[in-house]
């Protein structure tokens, strides 16, 4: 059996706090998300998770596919 990180084996115990998730904001243009945004692009750069709105994702699709950091866009 595999244990969750942090040593907790209790079902439903995720080891985190009960705070609400922070609202998404586009890392490129600063546009806030209106509720859940399953179509936004998520990128992990230098260990940090960043989200990009649909417009920024479409405008920089080739750079994203080329795995360029967003600093190069």
N, C-alpha and C positions, 0 to 999 in steps of 0.2 A: 504494500500500500504506500502511496506517495503522500507526503505531508505538505501542507502549505508552508511557504516561508514564514518564519517567525515561530515555528513550533506548535501552532494551533492545529489540532485534529478535529475540532468541533465543526459539524456541518453548519453552514450558514455564517460562520465567523470568518470574515475576510481580513481581520486584523487592522482595518482602517477606521477612520473616524466616521461619524454619522452625518458629516456635513454634506450639503448639497453640492453637486458638481458646478464648477465655474462655467459661465456662459462662454461659448466659442467666440473668438474675435480673429479675423483674418490677420495673419502675421505680415502680409504685404500691404494691404490698403487700410486695415483697421476697422473694416466693416463688421459690426456685431451680428451674430446669427440670431435669427428669429426662431427660437425653439430648436428642436433636434434637426440637424443638417446632415443626413446620411450621404449626401452627394459631395460634401466638401472633401478636399484632398488633405491627407495627413502625411507629414514628412517628419522624420527624425534626423536632425542635424546636430552633430556634436553632442549627442546624448539628450537633446531637448526636443520634445514633441511640438511641432508647429502645424497649424491648420490654415488652409487657404480656401477662400470662397470660390464659387464656380467661375466667376469672371476672371479672377487672377489665374486660376488653374488653366482655363482655356487660353488666355493670353500668353502663357508661358509653358505650354504643353511640351514643346520640343526640348526646352531646358530641363523640365521635370523628367522626361523620358531619358535624357542624356545624363541624368543623375548629377546635375550641377547644383551646388548649394544655392539657396535663394539669394545670397549676396551677389552672385554673378548675373542675376536676371536684370 
